[in-house]
Each structure stands twice: as structure tokens, then as C-alpha cells.
């Protein structure tokens, strides 16, 4: 068992126990049943792990960060519930989404409840850094909403620049990972430089994570990813592949590609699209950018005092490079 696996197992037990206490409420059933359903669906729980490791990386105690780790996981779950509604996705992690299992109104309520529970968890323990933590948490929510709005807006744009795409994923995805690291550093008693370094690590990690997600939408089978292959293309989402391909396509290729977008695609059609994107070199470009961002994430750790937690954060960045879901 690697150092990361060992620490992850120990720390995931801490956040699981915290989340179990938070989600004990039973009534009203219409609120808490879907909340418990979401929180029981598992997932990688990378964000709470980042909170714990960041706290330890600055010399803090992971046990004192459990409520913060639970808060970021509750917040992340809120974004997934509302994201599934907006994208009209009926499955996540191989299970029905909340709006598919219940209805849209119930899913909206569950998402709202998850935000409120996240704040309750964050504010549940006194801390000399609580104002800073609450400010970072709130700004993170605002950024996620801005990123989600841009992502939705891009679906109706003919073209999106790479700079605009990177700004969008910086808000929609990377900011939550950066925020998790910053909150961990704050609750762990880190100084300004340590908080900034860990925030930079999380942001680079988040950019890599989202570009990788864009790749996996096309490359990873539904049985592995837990969601329909090619769902982003079916919704005309401006993924890294689409944005990067724009400047490389001829007019004829643009017309050919347009016929595939906005509808469910067969595996054969998705294989054709994969071959097309590979022929343009944008798959290789995406893979290279993921490697570069993960290397930048590891570079951000260089100013921190070496310890097991810093080593585990570096290992996490290397592990993410090989993920298939």
C-alpha cells in the first residue's frame, strides 16, 4: 500500500464519520432522503482528502479539519445535483441522478439543503481563521456559479477561445480544489505563503482534472465512467477537444463534425469522432496539457517543508494522470 493509499484510507474514515453525523436527520423525508442518497453514492472524495492533506502539510492536525472536509464534500455534492439538472443527465456513478429518481423540484431542494448543511458544518467549530475560511468558502461558491453559467452559455456559442475555456474551467472545477486546499491550510494554521502555495497546487490540479474529464467523456466507456459516453458532445458542450479542434479544422471538417453534435451517438459514431480528434492532434494536445498542469501542481509544493502529507499530495497528482473515471 502506497503512502497516499494509507493516508487516504485513514482520512476517508474521518470524513465518512463526520458526514454520517451530519446526515442523521430524518424529517422532512423529502429533503433528507435525497440528501442521504447523494452522500451515500460514494465518489472519489478528492476534495475532503485535499483539506486533510493541506492541513497536515502546514503542521496541523487532520482530526481538527474533519468538519471542513465534510463541508467541502457537501458543497461539491450540491454542485453535482444541480449540474445534473442543468445537463439533464439521468445517471451519475452508474446510479439514477436525484432528479431522475425523484423529480426536478426535489433535486433543487436537495441541492439547496446540501449548501446549507455545508455552511453548518464549516461554522460548527470555533477557529481564529473562521472569517478567512468563510470568505474563501463563499467566494468558491460564487466562482462555481459563474463557471457553470459560462459553461451553459458556451453551449450556444459557435466558437469559444482557449483562453475563455480555461477561464471557465478555472471557475467551474479548479476553484473548488483550490478552495479545499486553502481551507485545509487555514484550519491547519498555515501562513499566507503556505495557503497560497497549496491554493496554487489545487488550482493546477483542478485544471488538469477538468481537461481529463473532457477526454474521458469521449474515451471512457460508460461501464467505467458511470455516465453515458459522449454526453458532452450530445449537449454541444464546448470541451477542450472542441475548442482546440476549432482552429485546426477545415470548413469541410467543421461541416462533417456538426452532423454529430446535439444528439445521442452510437459507439461506432463515437469511435469515428475519437479517430477524428486524434487525427487533428487535439487528443495528444489535451494529454500534454494534463501532464503540464499536474507537473505545475507538484511544483507549487516545492516551497513547503517536506513531510508525509506533502509527499501524498505529490503522489495524488501522479495518480490522477492515470485515472479512467
C-alpha positions as CSV (number, residue, x, y, z in Angstrom):
1,X,0.0,0.0,0.0
2,X,1.4,3.4,-1.0
3,X,1.7,6.3,1.4
4,X,-1.3,8.0,-0.4
5,X,-3.4,4.9,-0.2
6,X,-2.6,4.5,3.5
7,X,-3.4,8.2,4.4
8,X,-6.4,8.2,2.1
9,X,-8.0,5.2,3.9
10,X,-7.4,6.8,7.3
11,X,-8.7,10.2,6.3
12,X,-11.7,9.0,4.4
13,X,-12.9,7.2,7.5
14,X,-12.7,10.6,9.3
15,X,-14.8,12.4,6.8
16,X,-17.3,9.5,6.5
17,X,-17.9,9.5,10.2
18,X,-18.4,13.3,10.1
19,X,-20.8,13.1,7.1
20,X,-22.8,10.3,8.8
21,X,-23.4,12.6,11.8
22,X,-24.4,15.5,9.6
23,X,-26.9,13.4,7.6
24,X,-28.6,11.7,10.5
25,X,-31.7,13.9,10.3
26,X,-34.8,12.0,9.1
27,X,-37.5,14.6,8.7
28,X,-38.8,16.0,6.4
29,X,-38.2,12.9,4.3
30,X,-38.5,14.8,1.0
31,X,-35.3,16.7,1.9
32,X,-33.2,14.3,3.8
33,X,-33.8,11.1,1.9
34,X,-32.3,12.5,-1.4
35,X,-29.5,14.2,0.6
36,X,-28.6,10.8,2.2
37,X,-28.9,9.2,-1.3
38,X,-26.4,11.7,-2.7
39,X,-23.9,11.3,0.1
40,X,-24.1,7.5,0.0
41,X,-23.2,7.4,-3.7
42,X,-19.5,7.4,-2.9
43,X,-17.2,9.0,-5.4
44,X,-13.5,9.8,-5.2
45,X,-13.9,12.3,-2.3
46,X,-10.8,14.1,-3.5
47,X,-11.8,17.5,-2.1
48,X,-12.0,16.4,1.6
49,X,-8.8,14.5,1.1
50,X,-7.2,17.7,-0.1
51,X,-8.5,19.5,3.0
52,X,-6.9,16.9,5.3
53,X,-3.6,16.7,3.5
54,X,-3.3,20.5,3.2
55,X,-3.9,20.8,7.0
56,X,-1.2,18.3,7.7
57,X,1.1,19.9,5.2
58,X,1.3,23.1,7.2
59,X,1.7,21.2,10.5
60,X,-1.9,21.0,11.5
61,X,-4.0,18.1,12.8
62,X,-6.2,16.3,10.3
63,X,-8.7,15.4,13.1
64,X,-9.3,19.1,13.6
65,X,-10.2,19.5,9.9
66,X,-12.9,16.9,9.7
67,X,-15.8,19.4,9.8
68,X,-14.2,21.4,7.0
69,X,-13.6,18.3,4.9
70,X,-17.3,17.4,5.3
71,X,-18.3,20.9,4.3
72,X,-16.4,20.8,1.0
73,X,-17.8,17.4,0.2
74,X,-21.4,18.6,0.9
75,X,-20.7,21.6,-1.3
76,X,-19.3,19.5,-4.1
77,X,-22.4,17.2,-3.9
78,X,-24.6,20.3,-4.3
79,X,-22.8,21.3,-7.5
80,X,-23.3,17.7,-8.9
81,X,-27.0,17.6,-8.1
82,X,-27.7,21.0,-9.8
83,X,-25.3,20.2,-12.6
84,X,-27.2,17.0,-13.4
85,X,-30.4,19.0,-13.6
86,X,-29.0,21.6,-16.0
87,X,-27.3,19.0,-18.2
88,X,-30.4,16.7,-18.0
89,X,-28.1,13.7,-17.0
90,X,-30.1,10.7,-15.8
91,X,-27.2,8.8,-14.4
92,X,-24.1,9.5,-12.3
93,X,-21.7,6.9,-10.9
94,X,-23.9,4.3,-12.5
95,X,-26.9,5.3,-10.5
96,X,-30.0,7.4,-11.3
97,X,-29.4,11.1,-10.5
98,X,-31.6,12.8,-7.9
99,X,-34.0,14.5,-10.4
100,X,-34.3,11.2,-12.3
101,X,-35.1,9.2,-9.1
102,X,-37.4,11.8,-7.6
103,X,-38.2,14.9,-9.7
104,X,-36.6,18.3,-10.6
105,X,-38.2,20.2,-7.7
106,X,-36.9,17.7,-5.1
107,X,-33.4,17.8,-6.6
108,X,-33.3,21.6,-6.4
109,X,-34.4,21.4,-2.8
110,X,-31.8,18.7,-2.0
111,X,-29.1,20.8,-3.6
112,X,-30.2,23.9,-1.6
113,X,-30.2,21.7,1.6
114,X,-26.6,20.5,0.8
115,X,-25.3,24.1,0.6
116,X,-27.0,24.9,3.9
117,X,-25.6,21.8,5.6
118,X,-22.1,22.6,4.2
119,X,-22.2,26.0,5.8
120,X,-23.5,24.5,9.1
121,X,-20.5,22.1,9.0
122,X,-18.0,24.8,8.2
123,X,-19.2,27.0,11.0
124,X,-19.6,24.3,13.6
125,X,-16.3,24.8,15.4
126,X,-14.6,28.0,16.5
127,X,-11.4,28.9,14.8
128,X,-9.2,32.1,14.8
129,X,-9.2,31.8,11.0
130,X,-13.0,31.3,10.7
131,X,-13.7,34.6,8.9
132,X,-11.0,33.8,6.3
133,X,-12.4,30.3,5.9
134,X,-16.0,31.6,5.5
135,X,-14.8,34.2,2.9
136,X,-12.9,31.6,0.9
137,X,-15.9,29.2,1.0
138,X,-18.3,31.9,-0.1
139,X,-16.1,33.1,-2.9
140,X,-15.7,29.5,-4.0
141,X,-19.5,29.1,-4.4
142,X,-19.7,32.4,-6.4
143,X,-16.9,31.2,-8.7
144,X,-18.6,27.8,-9.2
145,X,-21.9,29.5,-10.2
146,X,-20.0,31.8,-12.6
147,X,-18.2,28.9,-14.1
148,X,-21.4,26.9,-14.5
149,X,-23.1,29.9,-16.2
150,X,-20.2,30.3,-18.6
151,X,-20.3,26.6,-19.4
152,X,-24.1,26.8,-20.1
153,X,-23.6,30.0,-22.2
154,X,-20.8,28.4,-24.3
155,X,-23.3,25.7,-25.5
156,X,-25.0,28.3,-27.7
157,X,-21.7,29.9,-29.0
158,X,-20.4,29.0,-32.4
159,X,-16.8,29.3,-31.2
160,X,-15.0,29.7,-27.8
161,X,-11.4,30.7,-27.5
162,X,-9.0,28.6,-25.5
163,X,-8.5,31.5,-23.0
164,X,-12.2,31.7,-22.4
165,X,-12.4,27.9,-22.0
166,X,-9.6,27.9,-19.4
167,X,-11.2,30.8,-17.5
168,X,-14.5,28.8,-17.4
169,X,-12.9,25.6,-16.0
170,X,-10.9,27.6,-13.6
171,X,-14.1,28.8,-12.1
172,X,-16.3,25.7,-12.5
173,X,-13.8,23.0,-11.5
174,X,-10.4,24.2,-10.4
175,X,-11.7,26.7,-7.8
176,X,-13.2,24.1,-5.6
177,X,-10.0,22.1,-5.5
178,X,-8.0,25.3,-4.8
179,X,-10.5,26.3,-2.1
180,X,-10.3,22.8,-0.5
181,X,-6.5,23.2,-0.2
182,X,-6.8,26.8,1.1
183,X,-9.3,25.8,3.7
184,X,-7.2,22.9,4.9
185,X,-4.2,25.2,5.2
186,X,-6.2,27.8,7.1
187,X,-7.7,25.4,9.6
188,X,-4.2,23.8,10.0
189,X,-2.7,27.2,10.9
190,X,-0.8,27.8,7.7
191,X,0.8,31.2,7.0
192,X,-0.1,33.3,3.9
193,X,2.7,31.8,1.8
194,X,1.6,28.2,2.6
195,X,-2.1,29.0,1.9
196,X,-1.1,30.5,-1.5
197,X,1.1,27.6,-2.4
198,X,-1.5,25.0,-1.6
199,X,-4.2,27.0,-3.4
200,X,-1.9,27.1,-6.5
201,X,-1.5,23.3,-6.2
202,X,-5.2,22.8,-6.1
203,X,-5.9,25.1,-9.0
204,X,-3.4,23.4,-11.3
205,X,-4.8,20.0,-10.2
206,X,-8.3,21.2,-11.0
207,X,-7.5,22.4,-14.5
208,X,-5.9,19.0,-15.2
209,X,-8.8,17.2,-13.7
210,X,-11.4,19.0,-15.9
211,X,-9.4,18.6,-19.2
212,X,-9.1,14.9,-18.3
213,X,-12.8,14.8,-17.7
214,X,-13.4,16.2,-21.2
215,X,-11.1,13.5,-22.6
216,X,-12.8,10.7,-20.6
217,X,-16.3,11.8,-21.9
218,X,-15.2,10.6,-25.3
219,X,-12.6,7.9,-24.5
220,X,-14.0,6.1,-21.4
221,X,-16.8,3.5,-21.7
222,X,-20.0,4.1,-19.7
223,X,-19.3,1.0,-17.7
224,X,-16.1,2.6,-16.4
225,X,-17.1,6.3,-16.2
226,X,-20.6,5.7,-14.8
227,X,-22.2,8.1,-17.3
228,X,-23.1,7.8,-21.0
229,X,-20.1,8.1,-23.3
230,X,-20.2,11.2,-25.4
231,X,-22.8,13.0,-23.3
232,X,-20.9,16.3,-23.6
233,X,-20.9,16.1,-27.4
234,X,-24.6,15.3,-27.4
235,X,-25.2,18.5,-25.5
236,X,-22.9,20.6,-27.7
237,X,-20.7,21.4,-24.8
238,X,-17.5,23.3,-25.5
239,X,-15.0,20.8,-24.2
240,X,-11.2,21.1,-24.6
241,X,-11.4,18.9,-27.6
242,X,-14.0,21.0,-29.3
243,X,-12.2,24.3,-28.5
244,X,-8.8,23.0,-29.6
245,X,-10.2,21.5,-32.8
246,X,-11.8,24.7,-33.9
247,X,-8.5,26.3,-35.2
248,X,-7.4,23.1,-36.8
249,X,-10.4,22.2,-38.9
250,X,-11.1,23.0,-42.5
251,X,-14.6,24.2,-43.5
252,X,-15.4,20.7,-44.7
253,X,-14.4,19.1,-41.4
254,X,-16.4,21.6,-39.5
255,X,-19.5,20.7,-41.5
256,X,-18.8,17.0,-41.0
257,X,-18.4,17.4,-37.3
258,X,-21.6,19.5,-37.0
259,X,-23.6,16.4,-38.1
260,X,-22.5,14.5,-35.0
261,X,-23.4,17.1,-32.4
262,X,-26.5,17.7,-30.4
263,X,-27.8,14.1,-30.5
264,X,-27.1,10.7,-28.8
265,X,-24.4,8.9,-30.7
266,X,-23.7,5.2,-31.2
267,X,-20.4,3.6,-30.1
268,X,-19.5,3.4,-33.8
269,X,-20.0,7.1,-34.3
270,X,-18.1,7.9,-31.1
271,X,-15.2,5.8,-32.3
272,X,-15.2,7.8,-35.6
273,X,-15.1,11.0,-33.6
274,X,-12.3,9.7,-31.4
275,X,-10.3,8.9,-34.5
276,X,-11.1,12.3,-36.0
277,X,-9.9,14.2,-32.9
278,X,-6.8,12.1,-32.7
279,X,-6.1,12.9,-36.4
280,X,-6.2,16.6,-35.6
281,X,-3.8,16.1,-32.7
282,X,-6.1,17.6,-30.1
283,X,-6.2,14.4,-28.0
284,X,-2.5,14.5,-27.8
285,X,-2.6,18.2,-27.0
286,X,-5.1,17.6,-24.2
287,X,-3.0,14.8,-22.7
288,X,0.1,17.0,-22.9
289,X,-1.7,19.9,-21.1
290,X,-2.9,17.5,-18.3
291,X,0.8,16.4,-17.8
292,X,1.9,20.1,-17.7
293,X,-0.7,21.1,-15.2
294,X,0.0,18.2,-12.9
295,X,3.7,19.0,-13.1
296,X,2.9,22.6,-12.2
297,X,0.8,21.3,-9.3
298,X,3.8,19.4,-8.0
299,X,6.0,22.4,-8.5
300,X,3.7,24.5,-6.3
301,X,4.6,22.2,-3.4
302,X,8.3,22.9,-3.6
303,X,8.1,25.8,-1.1
304,X,6.5,23.6,1.6
305,X,8.5,21.8,4.3
306,X,8.8,18.1,3.2
307,X,6.6,15.8,5.1
308,X,4.3,12.8,4.5
309,X,1.3,15.0,3.6
310,X,3.3,16.9,1.0
311,X,4.6,13.6,-0.4
312,X,1.0,12.3,-0.5
313,X,-0.2,15.4,-2.4
314,X,2.6,14.9,-5.0
315,X,1.6,11.3,-5.3
316,X,-2.1,12.3,-5.8
317,X,-1.1,14.4,-8.8
318,X,0.7,11.5,-10.3
319,X,-2.2,9.1,-9.6
320,X,-4.7,11.4,-11.3
321,X,-2.7,11.2,-14.5
322,X,-3.7,7.6,-15.0
323,X,-7.4,7.8,-13.9
324,X,-10.1,6.3,-16.2
325,X,-13.2,7.6,-14.5
